[in-house]
Amino acid sequence: MAAKIRKGDKVVVLSGREKGRTGEVFEVRPDENRALVRGINLVKRHQKQTQAQEGGIISKESPIHLSNIAIVGKDGKPTRVGFKIHADGKKVRIAKRSGAEIDG
């Protein structure tokens, strides 16, 4: 099945302690139905010191389930995603709220 949420999409969190916050998806894990959103669902992790990285307690993003995020439409409100097939056979994502194309 085609991905409804992809890397680079601007999304809003629908439920949980981060409800209402927005961010950009920088990684999608389709096998787990989860995504990593920049600045959302931050957790503290202990990092061992290496040559490349400093040790200590760092904050990093934790995966969030795809059902708990929605794409932000042109009007700034969350929208569901549908698909439309053009006459030339190209499949594009559309916003259910407005009917506008998400990607060309």
QUIMOUR-V280230 format. One record per pair of residues at least 24 apart in sequence whose C-alpha atoms are under 7 Angstrom apart, sorted by the first residue. I is the first residue (numbers start at 1). J is the second residue. D is the distance in whole Angstrom. If there is no record, write none. Layout:
i=I j=J d=D
i=I j=J d=D
This chain:
i=4 j=81 d=6
i=9 j=71 d=7
i=10 j=71 d=6
i=10 j=72 d=6
i=11 j=69 d=6
i=11 j=70 d=5
i=11 j=71 d=4
i=11 j=72 d=5
i=12 j=69 d=6
i=12 j=70 d=5
i=12 j=71 d=6
i=12 j=72 d=6
i=12 j=78 d=6
i=13 j=68 d=6
i=13 j=69 d=5
i=13 j=70 d=7
i=14 j=68 d=5
i=14 j=69 d=5
i=14 j=70 d=7
i=15 j=68 d=6
i=33 j=65 d=6
i=33 j=66 d=6
i=34 j=63 d=6
i=34 j=64 d=5
i=34 j=65 d=4
i=34 j=66 d=5
i=35 j=63 d=5
i=35 j=64 d=5
i=35 j=65 d=6
i=35 j=66 d=6
i=36 j=61 d=6
i=36 j=62 d=6
i=36 j=63 d=5
i=36 j=64 d=6
i=37 j=61 d=7
